[in-house]
Amino acid sequence: MPLHKEDLDKLECPCGHPSCEDPVYLHAACHMEAGTWVKYFDGVLTIVCSICEKPIAEIAVAREGKVNGT
């Protein structure tokens, strides 16, 4: 199931403090040191481990004019 902005906004930063504005990094749990491959198809970005291609996340891409609820 693709993630949306609201899902990503709920993710905690590495320090876990609710007001922290540090970025959240998406990486593979299977091979933490590995890079990632990003594929795009039919409105969904799929991020996979570059070693075993296990899915990390699917992210729905907003249509033009639909970002931030506009």
mmCIF file of the N, C-alpha and C atoms, coordinates in Angstrom:
data_MODEL
# 
_entry.id   MODEL 
# 
loop_
_atom_site.group_PDB 
_atom_site.id 
_atom_site.type_symbol 
_atom_site.label_atom_id 
_atom_site.label_alt_id 
_atom_site.label_comp_id 
_atom_site.label_asym_id 
_atom_site.label_entity_id 
_atom_site.label_seq_id 
_atom_site.pdbx_PDB_ins_code 
_atom_site.Cartn_x 
_atom_site.Cartn_y 
_atom_site.Cartn_z 
_atom_site.occupancy 
_atom_site.B_iso_or_equiv 
_atom_site.pdbx_formal_charge 
_atom_site.auth_seq_id 
_atom_site.auth_comp_id 
_atom_site.auth_asym_id 
_atom_site.auth_atom_id 
_atom_site.pdbx_PDB_model_num 
ATOM 1   N N  . MET A 1 1  ? 0.842  -1.179 0.000   1.00 0.00 ? 1  MET A N  1 
ATOM 2   C CA . MET A 1 1  ? 0.000  0.000  0.000   1.00 0.00 ? 1  MET A CA 1 
ATOM 3   C C  . MET A 1 1  ? 0.889  1.244  0.000   1.00 0.00 ? 1  MET A C  1 
ATOM 4   N N  . PRO A 1 2  ? 0.720  2.138  -0.954  1.00 0.00 ? 2  PRO A N  1 
ATOM 5   C CA . PRO A 1 2  ? 1.566  3.330  -1.026  1.00 0.00 ? 2  PRO A CA 1 
ATOM 6   C C  . PRO A 1 2  ? 1.403  4.250  0.177   1.00 0.00 ? 2  PRO A C  1 
ATOM 7   N N  . LEU A 1 3  ? 2.519  4.845  0.586   1.00 0.00 ? 3  LEU A N  1 
ATOM 8   C CA . LEU A 1 3  ? 2.515  5.847  1.644   1.00 0.00 ? 3  LEU A CA 1 
ATOM 9   C C  . LEU A 1 3  ? 2.146  7.198  1.042   1.00 0.00 ? 3  LEU A C  1 
ATOM 10  N N  . HIS A 1 4  ? 1.521  8.040  1.852   1.00 0.00 ? 4  HIS A N  1 
ATOM 11  C CA . HIS A 1 4  ? 1.160  9.392  1.442   1.00 0.00 ? 4  HIS A CA 1 
ATOM 12  C C  . HIS A 1 4  ? 1.858  10.389 2.349   1.00 0.00 ? 4  HIS A C  1 
ATOM 13  N N  . LYS A 1 5  ? 1.748  11.663 2.055   1.00 0.00 ? 5  LYS A N  1 
ATOM 14  C CA . LYS A 1 5  ? 2.388  12.716 2.834   1.00 0.00 ? 5  LYS A CA 1 
ATOM 15  C C  . LYS A 1 5  ? 2.070  12.574 4.316   1.00 0.00 ? 5  LYS A C  1 
ATOM 16  N N  . GLU A 1 6  ? 0.830  12.302 4.624   1.00 0.00 ? 6  GLU A N  1 
ATOM 17  C CA . GLU A 1 6  ? 0.414  12.191 6.025   1.00 0.00 ? 6  GLU A CA 1 
ATOM 18  C C  . GLU A 1 6  ? 1.149  11.043 6.734   1.00 0.00 ? 6  GLU A C  1 
ATOM 19  N N  . ASP A 1 7  ? 1.374  9.947  6.022   1.00 0.00 ? 7  ASP A N  1 
ATOM 20  C CA . ASP A 1 7  ? 2.100  8.812  6.595   1.00 0.00 ? 7  ASP A CA 1 
ATOM 21  C C  . ASP A 1 7  ? 3.553  9.180  6.888   1.00 0.00 ? 7  ASP A C  1 
ATOM 22  N N  . LEU A 1 8  ? 4.199  9.835  5.921   1.00 0.00 ? 8  LEU A N  1 
ATOM 23  C CA . LEU A 1 8  ? 5.599  10.217 6.092   1.00 0.00 ? 8  LEU A CA 1 
ATOM 24  C C  . LEU A 1 8  ? 5.750  11.284 7.171   1.00 0.00 ? 8  LEU A C  1 
ATOM 25  N N  . ASP A 1 9  ? 4.791  12.202 7.286   1.00 0.00 ? 9  ASP A N  1 
ATOM 26  C CA . ASP A 1 9  ? 4.849  13.242 8.311   1.00 0.00 ? 9  ASP A CA 1 
ATOM 27  C C  . ASP A 1 9  ? 4.785  12.654 9.720   1.00 0.00 ? 9  ASP A C  1 
ATOM 28  N N  . LYS A 1 10 ? 4.191  11.474 9.870   1.00 0.00 ? 10 LYS A N  1 
ATOM 29  C CA . LYS A 1 10 ? 4.073  10.826 11.180  1.00 0.00 ? 10 LYS A CA 1 
ATOM 30  C C  . LYS A 1 10 ? 5.354  10.117 11.611  1.00 0.00 ? 10 LYS A C  1 
ATOM 31  N N  . LEU A 1 11 ? 6.276  9.854  10.659  1.00 0.00 ? 11 LEU A N  1 
ATOM 32  C CA . LEU A 1 11 ? 7.514  9.166  11.000  1.00 0.00 ? 11 LEU A CA 1 
ATOM 33  C C  . LEU A 1 11 ? 8.355  10.036 11.914  1.00 0.00 ? 11 LEU A C  1 
ATOM 34  N N  . GLU A 1 12 ? 8.987  9.418  12.893  1.00 0.00 ? 12 GLU A N  1 
ATOM 35  C CA . GLU A 1 12 ? 9.820  10.159 13.831  1.00 0.00 ? 12 GLU A CA 1 
ATOM 36  C C  . GLU A 1 12 ? 11.238 10.304 13.288  1.00 0.00 ? 12 GLU A C  1 
ATOM 37  N N  . CYS A 1 13 ? 11.868 11.414 13.655  1.00 0.00 ? 13 CYS A N  1 
ATOM 38  C CA . CYS A 1 13 ? 13.264 11.613 13.279  1.00 0.00 ? 13 CYS A CA 1 
ATOM 39  C C  . CYS A 1 13 ? 14.133 10.679 14.130  1.00 0.00 ? 13 CYS A C  1 
ATOM 40  N N  . PRO A 1 14 ? 15.411 10.546 13.792  1.00 0.00 ? 14 PRO A N  1 
ATOM 41  C CA . PRO A 1 14 ? 16.275 9.616  14.525  1.00 0.00 ? 14 PRO A CA 1 
ATOM 42  C C  . PRO A 1 14 ? 16.361 9.875  16.027  1.00 0.00 ? 14 PRO A C  1 
ATOM 43  N N  . CYS A 1 15 ? 16.249 11.125 16.457  1.00 0.00 ? 15 CYS A N  1 
ATOM 44  C CA . CYS A 1 15 ? 16.377 11.394 17.893  1.00 0.00 ? 15 CYS A CA 1 
ATOM 45  C C  . CYS A 1 15 ? 15.080 11.117 18.646  1.00 0.00 ? 15 CYS A C  1 
ATOM 46  N N  . GLY A 1 16 ? 13.949 11.011 17.953  1.00 0.00 ? 16 GLY A N  1 
ATOM 47  C CA . GLY A 1 16 ? 12.683 10.681 18.588  1.00 0.00 ? 16 GLY A CA 1 
ATOM 48  C C  . GLY A 1 16 ? 11.965 11.841 19.253  1.00 0.00 ? 16 GLY A C  1 
ATOM 49  N N  . HIS A 1 17 ? 12.522 13.036 19.214  1.00 0.00 ? 17 HIS A N  1 
ATOM 50  C CA . HIS A 1 17 ? 11.863 14.198 19.832  1.00 0.00 ? 17 HIS A CA 1 
ATOM 51  C C  . HIS A 1 17 ? 10.761 14.694 18.911  1.00 0.00 ? 17 HIS A C  1 
ATOM 52  N N  . PRO A 1 18 ? 9.533  14.868 19.418  1.00 0.00 ? 18 PRO A N  1 
ATOM 53  C CA . PRO A 1 18 ? 8.396  15.223 18.553  1.00 0.00 ? 18 PRO A CA 1 
ATOM 54  C C  . PRO A 1 18 ? 8.556  16.523 17.763  1.00 0.00 ? 18 PRO A C  1 
ATOM 55  N N  . SER A 1 19 ? 9.288  17.502 18.300  1.00 0.00 ? 19 SER A N  1 
ATOM 56  C CA . SER A 1 19 ? 9.411  18.779 17.595  1.00 0.00 ? 19 SER A CA 1 
ATOM 57  C C  . SER A 1 19 ? 10.672 18.858 16.741  1.00 0.00 ? 19 SER A C  1 
ATOM 58  N N  . CYS A 1 20 ? 11.421 17.780 16.680  1.00 0.00 ? 20 CYS A N  1 
ATOM 59  C CA . CYS A 1 20 ? 12.657 17.765 15.890  1.00 0.00 ? 20 CYS A CA 1 
ATOM 60  C C  . CYS A 1 20 ? 12.326 17.879 14.402  1.00 0.00 ? 20 CYS A C  1 
ATOM 61  N N  . GLU A 1 21 ? 13.144 18.618 13.683  1.00 0.00 ? 21 GLU A N  1 
ATOM 62  C CA . GLU A 1 21 ? 12.936 18.778 12.251  1.00 0.00 ? 21 GLU A CA 1 
ATOM 63  C C  . GLU A 1 21 ? 14.035 18.109 11.437  1.00 0.00 ? 21 GLU A C  1 
ATOM 64  N N  . ASP A 1 22 ? 14.788 17.187 12.060  1.00 0.00 ? 22 ASP A N  1 
ATOM 65  C CA . ASP A 1 22 ? 15.798 16.438 11.313  1.00 0.00 ? 22 ASP A CA 1 
ATOM 66  C C  . ASP A 1 22 ? 15.096 15.558 10.298  1.00 0.00 ? 22 ASP A C  1 
ATOM 67  N N  . PRO A 1 23 ? 15.744 15.293 9.166   1.00 0.00 ? 23 PRO A N  1 
ATOM 68  C CA . PRO A 1 23 ? 15.103 14.446 8.148   1.00 0.00 ? 23 PRO A CA 1 
ATOM 69  C C  . PRO A 1 23 ? 15.024 12.989 8.581   1.00 0.00 ? 23 PRO A C  1 
ATOM 70  N N  . VAL A 1 24 ? 14.066 12.295 8.044   1.00 0.00 ? 24 VAL A N  1 
ATOM 71  C CA . VAL A 1 24 ? 13.944 10.851 8.219   1.00 0.00 ? 24 VAL A CA 1 
ATOM 72  C C  . VAL A 1 24 ? 14.535 10.218 6.963   1.00 0.00 ? 24 VAL A C  1 
ATOM 73  N N  . TYR A 1 25 ? 15.424 9.256  7.147   1.00 0.00 ? 25 TYR A N  1 
ATOM 74  C CA . TYR A 1 25 ? 16.048 8.576  6.020   1.00 0.00 ? 25 TYR A CA 1 
ATOM 75  C C  . TYR A 1 25 ? 15.409 7.213  5.837   1.00 0.00 ? 25 TYR A C  1 
ATOM 76  N N  . LEU A 1 26 ? 15.091 6.872  4.611   1.00 0.00 ? 26 LEU A N  1 
ATOM 77  C CA . LEU A 1 26 ? 14.551 5.563  4.295   1.00 0.00 ? 26 LEU A CA 1 
ATOM 78  C C  . LEU A 1 26 ? 15.702 4.685  3.816   1.00 0.00 ? 26 LEU A C  1 
ATOM 79  N N  . HIS A 1 27 ? 15.931 3.576  4.513   1.00 0.00 ? 27 HIS A N  1 
ATOM 80  C CA . HIS A 1 27 ? 16.984 2.650  4.125   1.00 0.00 ? 27 HIS A CA 1 
ATOM 81  C C  . HIS A 1 27 ? 16.507 1.230  4.386   1.00 0.00 ? 27 HIS A C  1 
ATOM 82  N N  . ALA A 1 28 ? 17.206 0.295  3.819   1.00 0.00 ? 28 ALA A N  1 
ATOM 83  C CA . ALA A 1 28 ? 16.824 -1.109 3.960   1.00 0.00 ? 28 ALA A CA 1 
ATOM 84  C C  . ALA A 1 28 ? 17.175 -1.628 5.349   1.00 0.00 ? 28 ALA A C  1 
ATOM 85  N N  . ALA A 1 29 ? 16.264 -2.357 5.965   1.00 0.00 ? 29 ALA A N  1 
ATOM 86  C CA . ALA A 1 29 ? 16.554 -3.024 7.231   1.00 0.00 ? 29 ALA A CA 1 
ATOM 87  C C  . ALA A 1 29 ? 17.375 -4.284 6.980   1.00 0.00 ? 29 ALA A C  1 
ATOM 88  N N  . CYS A 1 30 ? 17.247 -4.860 5.793   1.00 0.00 ? 30 CYS A N  1 
ATOM 89  C CA . CYS A 1 30 ? 17.941 -6.106 5.455   1.00 0.00 ? 30 CYS A CA 1 
ATOM 90  C C  . CYS A 1 30 ? 19.438 -5.890 5.232   1.00 0.00 ? 30 CYS A C  1 
ATOM 91  N N  . HIS A 1 31 ? 19.809 -4.784 4.614   1.00 0.00 ? 31 HIS A N  1 
ATOM 92  C CA . HIS A 1 31 ? 21.210 -4.453 4.319   1.00 0.00 ? 31 HIS A CA 1 
ATOM 93  C C  . HIS A 1 31 ? 21.398 -2.958 4.586   1.00 0.00 ? 31 HIS A C  1 
ATOM 94  N N  . MET A 1 32 ? 21.568 -2.602 5.856   1.00 0.00 ? 32 MET A N  1 
ATOM 95  C CA . MET A 1 32 ? 21.600 -1.187 6.268   1.00 0.00 ? 32 MET A CA 1 
ATOM 96  C C  . MET A 1 32 ? 22.678 -0.377 5.543   1.00 0.00 ? 32 MET A C  1 
ATOM 97  N N  . GLU A 1 33 ? 23.778 -1.031 5.164   1.00 0.00 ? 33 GLU A N  1 
ATOM 98  C CA . GLU A 1 33 ? 24.881 -0.320 4.516   1.00 0.00 ? 33 GLU A CA 1 
ATOM 99  C C  . GLU A 1 33 ? 24.666 -0.148 3.018   1.00 0.00 ? 33 GLU A C  1 
ATOM 100 N N  . ALA A 1 34 ? 23.659 -0.811 2.478   1.00 0.00 ? 34 ALA A N  1 
ATOM 101 C CA . ALA A 1 34 ? 23.430 -0.815 1.028   1.00 0.00 ? 34 ALA A CA 1 
ATOM 102 C C  . ALA A 1 34 ? 22.723 0.442  0.553   1.00 0.00 ? 34 ALA A C  1 
ATOM 103 N N  . GLY A 1 35 ? 22.919 0.725  -0.690  1.00 0.00 ? 35 GLY A N  1 
ATOM 104 C CA . GLY A 1 35 ? 22.173 1.795  -1.335  1.00 0.00 ? 35 GLY A CA 1 
ATOM 105 C C  . GLY A 1 35 ? 20.764 1.317  -1.673  1.00 0.00 ? 35 GLY A C  1 
ATOM 106 N N  . THR A 1 36 ? 20.059 2.132  -2.400  1.00 0.00 ? 36 THR A N  1 
ATOM 107 C CA . THR A 1 36 ? 18.689 1.787  -2.779  1.00 0.00 ? 36 THR A CA 1 
ATOM 108 C C  . THR A 1 36 ? 18.497 2.006  -4.268  1.00 0.00 ? 36 THR A C  1 
ATOM 109 N N  . TRP A 1 37 ? 17.490 1.353  -4.812  1.00 0.00 ? 37 TRP A N  1 
ATOM 110 C CA . TRP A 1 37 ? 17.021 1.590  -6.165  1.00 0.00 ? 37 TRP A CA 1 
ATOM 111 C C  . TRP A 1 37 ? 15.630 2.180  -6.043  1.00 0.00 ? 37 TRP A C  1 
ATOM 112 N N  . VAL A 1 38 ? 15.336 3.159  -6.869  1.00 0.00 ? 38 VAL A N  1 
ATOM 113 C CA . VAL A 1 38 ? 14.005 3.772  -6.866  1.00 0.00 ? 38 VAL A CA 1 
ATOM 114 C C  . VAL A 1 38 ? 13.394 3.556  -8.241  1.00 0.00 ? 38 VAL A C  1 
ATOM 115 N N  . LYS A 1 39 ? 12.199 2.986  -8.229  1.00 0.00 ? 39 LYS A N  1 
ATOM 116 C CA . LYS A 1 39 ? 11.473 2.726  -9.478  1.00 0.00 ? 39 LYS A CA 1 
ATOM 117 C C  . LYS A 1 39 ? 10.191 3.549  -9.458  1.00 0.00 ? 39 LYS A C  1 
ATOM 118 N N  . TYR A 1 40 ? 9.783  4.038  -10.619 1.00 0.00 ? 40 TYR A N  1 
ATOM 119 C CA . TYR A 1 40 ? 8.524  4.781  -10.730 1.00 0.00 ? 40 TYR A CA 1 
ATOM 120 C C  . TYR A 1 40 ? 7.630  4.086  -11.740 1.00 0.00 ? 40 TYR A C  1 
ATOM 121 N N  . PHE A 1 41 ? 6.376  3.846  -11.351 1.00 0.00 ? 41 PHE A N  1 
ATOM 122 C CA . PHE A 1 41 ? 5.404  3.279  -12.275 1.00 0.00 ? 41 PHE A CA 1 
ATOM 123 C C  . PHE A 1 41 ? 4.003  3.659  -11.820 1.00 0.00 ? 41 PHE A C  1 
ATOM 124 N N  . ASP A 1 42 ? 3.228  4.217  -12.722 1.00 0.00 ? 42 ASP A N  1 
ATOM 125 C CA . ASP A 1 42 ? 1.803  4.470  -12.510 1.00 0.00 ? 42 ASP A CA 1 
ATOM 126 C C  . ASP A 1 42 ? 1.507  5.242  -11.224 1.00 0.00 ? 42 ASP A C  1 
ATOM 127 N N  . GLY A 1 43 ? 2.277  6.313  -10.972 1.00 0.00 ? 43 GLY A N  1 
ATOM 128 C CA . GLY A 1 43 ? 1.999  7.186  -9.826  1.00 0.00 ? 43 GLY A CA 1 
ATOM 129 C C  . GLY A 1 43 ? 2.574  6.728  -8.502  1.00 0.00 ? 43 GLY A C  1 
ATOM 130 N N  . VAL A 1 44 ? 3.419  5.692  -8.523  1.00 0.00 ? 44 VAL A N  1 
ATOM 131 C CA . VAL A 1 44 ? 3.989  5.191  -7.270  1.00 0.00 ? 44 VAL A CA 1 
ATOM 132 C C  . VAL A 1 44 ? 5.504  5.048  -7.412  1.00 0.00 ? 44 VAL A C  1 
ATOM 133 N N  . LEU A 1 45 ? 6.252  5.667  -6.466  1.00 0.00 ? 45 LEU A N  1 
ATOM 134 C CA . LEU A 1 45 ? 7.683  5.450  -6.351  1.00 0.00 ? 45 LEU A CA 1 
ATOM 135 C C  . LEU A 1 45 ? 7.891  4.242  -5.450  1.00 0.00 ? 45 LEU A C  1 
ATOM 136 N N  . THR A 1 46 ? 8.663  3.275  -5.889  1.00 0.00 ? 46 THR A N  1 
ATOM 137 C CA . THR A 1 46 ? 8.969  2.110  -5.076  1.00 0.00 ? 46 THR A CA 1 
ATOM 138 C C  . THR A 1 46 ? 10.459 2.127  -4.778  1.00 0.00 ? 46 THR A C  1 
ATOM 139 N N  . ILE A 1 47 ? 10.805 2.084  -3.496  1.00 0.00 ? 47 ILE A N  1 
ATOM 140 C CA . ILE A 1 47 ? 12.196 2.090  -3.057  1.00 0.00 ? 47 ILE A CA 1 
ATOM 141 C C  . ILE A 1 47 ? 12.533 0.683  -2.591  1.00 0.00 ? 47 ILE A C  1 
ATOM 142 N N  . VAL A 1 48 ? 13.621 0.116  -3.160  1.00 0.00 ? 48 VAL A N  1 
ATOM 143 C CA . VAL A 1 48 ? 14.025 -1.246 -2.818  1.00 0.00 ? 48 VAL A CA 1 
ATOM 144 C C  . VAL A 1 48 ? 15.505 -1.284 -2.455  1.00 0.00 ? 48 VAL A C  1 
ATOM 145 N N  . CYS A 1 49 ? 15.899 -2.310 -1.710  1.00 0.00 ? 49 CYS A N  1 
ATOM 146 C CA . CYS A 1 49 ? 17.295 -2.552 -1.368  1.00 0.00 ? 49 CYS A CA 1 
ATOM 147 C C  . CYS A 1 49 ? 18.073 -2.842 -2.643  1.00 0.00 ? 49 CYS A C  1 
ATOM 148 N N  . SER A 1 50 ? 19.238 -2.229 -2.800  1.00 0.00 ? 50 SER A N  1 
ATOM 149 C CA . SER A 1 50 ? 20.028 -2.442 -4.015  1.00 0.00 ? 50 SER A CA 1 
ATOM 150 C C  . SER A 1 50 ? 20.718 -3.802 -4.049  1.00 0.00 ? 50 SER A C  1 
ATOM 151 N N  . ILE A 1 51 ? 20.750 -4.503 -2.932  1.00 0.00 ? 51 ILE A N  1 
ATOM 152 C CA . ILE A 1 51 ? 21.380 -5.826 -2.898  1.00 0.00 ? 51 ILE A CA 1 
ATOM 153 C C  . ILE A 1 51 ? 20.360 -6.928 -3.165  1.00 0.00 ? 51 ILE A C  1 
ATOM 154 N N  . CYS A 1 52 ? 19.287 -6.967 -2.376  1.00 0.00 ? 52 CYS A N  1 
ATOM 155 C CA . CYS A 1 52 ? 18.333 -8.070 -2.510  1.00 0.00 ? 52 CYS A CA 1 
ATOM 156 C C  . CYS A 1 52 ? 16.995 -7.646 -3.118  1.00 0.00 ? 52 CYS A C  1 
ATOM 157 N N  . GLU A 1 53 ? 16.838 -6.354 -3.383  1.00 0.00 ? 53 GLU A N  1 
ATOM 158 C CA . GLU A 1 53 ? 15.624 -5.781 -3.969  1.00 0.00 ? 53 GLU A CA 1 
ATOM 159 C C  . GLU A 1 53 ? 14.373 -5.961 -3.104  1.00 0.00 ? 53 GLU A C  1 
ATOM 160 N N  . LYS A 1 54 ? 14.562 -6.152 -1.786  1.00 0.00 ? 54 LYS A N  1 
ATOM 161 C CA . LYS A 1 54 ? 13.430 -6.213 -0.864  1.00 0.00 ? 54 LYS A CA 1 
ATOM 162 C C  . LYS A 1 54 ? 12.818 -4.810 -0.783  1.00 0.00 ? 54 LYS A C  1 
ATOM 163 N N  . PRO A 1 55 ? 11.486 -4.703 -0.848  1.00 0.00 ? 55 PRO A N  1 
ATOM 164 C CA . PRO A 1 55 ? 10.845 -3.385 -0.780  1.00 0.00 ? 55 PRO A CA 1 
ATOM 165 C C  . PRO A 1 55 ? 11.108 -2.676 0.546   1.00 0.00 ? 55 PRO A C  1 
ATOM 166 N N  . ILE A 1 56 ? 11.382 -1.389 0.458   1.00 0.00 ? 56 ILE A N  1 
ATOM 167 C CA . ILE A 1 56 ? 11.558 -0.543 1.640   1.00 0.00 ? 56 ILE A CA 1 
ATOM 168 C C  . ILE A 1 56 ? 10.310 0.305  1.837   1.00 0.00 ? 56 ILE A C  1 
ATOM 169 N N  . ALA A 1 57 ? 9.840  0.932  0.763   1.00 0.00 ? 57 ALA A N  1 
ATOM 170 C CA . ALA A 1 57 ? 8.644  1.773  0.837   1.00 0.00 ? 57 ALA A CA 1 
ATOM 171 C C  . ALA A 1 57 ? 8.078  1.994  -0.550  1.00 0.00 ? 57 ALA A C  1 
ATOM 172 N N  . GLU A 1 58 ? 6.774  2.212  -0.590  1.00 0.00 ? 58 GLU A N  1 
ATOM 173 C CA . GLU A 1 58 ? 6.097  2.674  -1.803  1.00 0.00 ? 58 GLU A CA 1 
ATOM 174 C C  . GLU A 1 58 ? 5.495  4.023  -1.453  1.00 0.00 ? 58 GLU A C  1 
ATOM 175 N N  . ILE A 1 59 ? 5.698  5.009  -2.308  1.00 0.00 ? 59 ILE A N  1 
ATOM 176 C CA . ILE A 1 59 ? 5.225  6.360  -2.031  1.00 0.00 ? 59 ILE A CA 1 
ATOM 177 C C  . ILE A 1 59 ? 4.361  6.845  -3.186  1.00 0.00 ? 59 ILE A C  1 
ATOM 178 N N  . ALA A 1 60 ? 3.132  7.228  -2.879  1.00 0.00 ? 60 ALA A N  1 
ATOM 179 C CA . ALA A 1 60 ? 2.221  7.752  -3.894  1.00 0.00 ? 60 ALA A CA 1 
ATOM 180 C C  . ALA A 1 60 ? 2.678  9.155  -4.298  1.00 0.00 ? 60 ALA A C  1 
ATOM 181 N N  . VAL A 1 61 ? 2.699  9.423  -5.586  1.00 0.00 ? 61 VAL A N  1 
ATOM 182 C CA . VAL A 1 61 ? 3.094  10.728 -6.110  1.00 0.00 ? 61 VAL A CA 1 
ATOM 183 C C  . VAL A 1 61 ? 1.834  11.546 -6.356  1.00 0.00 ? 61 VAL A C  1 
ATOM 184 N N  . ALA A 1 62 ? 1.819  12.769 -5.816  1.00 0.00 ? 62 ALA A N  1 
ATOM 185 C CA . ALA A 1 62 ? 0.647  13.635 -5.954  1.00 0.00 ? 62 ALA A CA 1 
ATOM 186 C C  . ALA A 1 62 ? 0.529  14.176 -7.369  1.00 0.00 ? 62 ALA A C  1 
ATOM 187 N N  . ARG A 1 63 ? -0.684 14.376 -7.797  1.00 0.00 ? 63 ARG A N  1 
ATOM 188 C CA . ARG A 1 63 ? -0.923 15.036 -9.076  1.00 0.00 ? 63 ARG A CA 1 
ATOM 189 C C  . ARG A 1 63 ? -0.623 16.516 -8.923  1.00 0.00 ? 63 ARG A C  1 
ATOM 190 N N  . GLU A 1 64 ? -0.284 17.161 -10.020 1.00 0.00 ? 64 GLU A N  1 
ATOM 191 C CA . GLU A 1 64 ? -0.011 18.601 -9.993  1.00 0.00 ? 64 GLU A CA 1 
ATOM 192 C C  . GLU A 1 64 ? -1.198 19.333 -9.389  1.00 0.00 ? 64 GLU A C  1 
ATOM 193 N N  . GLY A 1 65 ? -0.909 20.260 -8.474  1.00 0.00 ? 65 GLY A N  1 
ATOM 194 C CA . GLY A 1 65 ? -1.982 21.018 -7.834  1.00 0.00 ? 65 GLY A CA 1 
ATOM 195 C C  . GLY A 1 65 ? -2.597 20.326 -6.630  1.00 0.00 ? 65 GLY A C  1 
ATOM 196 N N  . LYS A 1 66 ? -2.136 19.127 -6.281  1.00 0.00 ? 66 LYS A N  1 
ATOM 197 C CA . LYS A 1 66 ? -2.703 18.386 -5.165  1.00 0.00 ? 66 LYS A CA 1 
ATOM 198 C C  . LYS A 1 66 ? -1.750 18.300 -3.977  1.00 0.00 ? 66 LYS A C  1 
ATOM 199 N N  . VAL A 1 67 ? -0.632 19.022 -4.020  1.00 0.00 ? 67 VAL A N  1 
ATOM 200 C CA . VAL A 1 67 ? 0.331  18.999 -2.928  1.00 0.00 ? 67 VAL A CA 1 
ATOM 201 C C  . VAL A 1 67 ? -0.180 19.863 -1.787  1.00 0.00 ? 67 VAL A C  1 
ATOM 202 N N  . ASN A 1 68 ? -0.020 19.391 -0.566  1.00 0.00 ? 68 ASN A N  1 
ATOM 203 C CA . ASN A 1 68 ? -0.442 20.116 0.653   1.00 0.00 ? 68 ASN A CA 1 
ATOM 204 C C  . ASN A 1 68 ? -1.932 20.445 0.637   1.00 0.00 ? 68 ASN A C  1 
ATOM 205 N N  . GLY A 1 69 ? -2.718 19.570 0.054   1.00 0.00 ? 69 GLY A N  1 
ATOM 206 C CA . GLY A 1 69 ? -4.161 19.743 0.096   1.00 0.00 ? 69 GLY A CA 1 
ATOM 207 C C  . GLY A 1 69 ? -4.702 20.825 -0.821  1.00 0.00 ? 69 GLY A C  1 
ATOM 208 N N  . THR A 1 70 ? -3.880 21.317 -1.755  1.00 0.00 ? 70 THR A N  1 
ATOM 209 C CA . THR A 1 70 ? -4.371 22.364 -2.657  1.00 0.00 ? 70 THR A CA 1 
ATOM 210 C C  . THR A 1 70 ? -4.935 21.772 -3.912  1.00 0.00 ? 70 THR A C  1 
# 
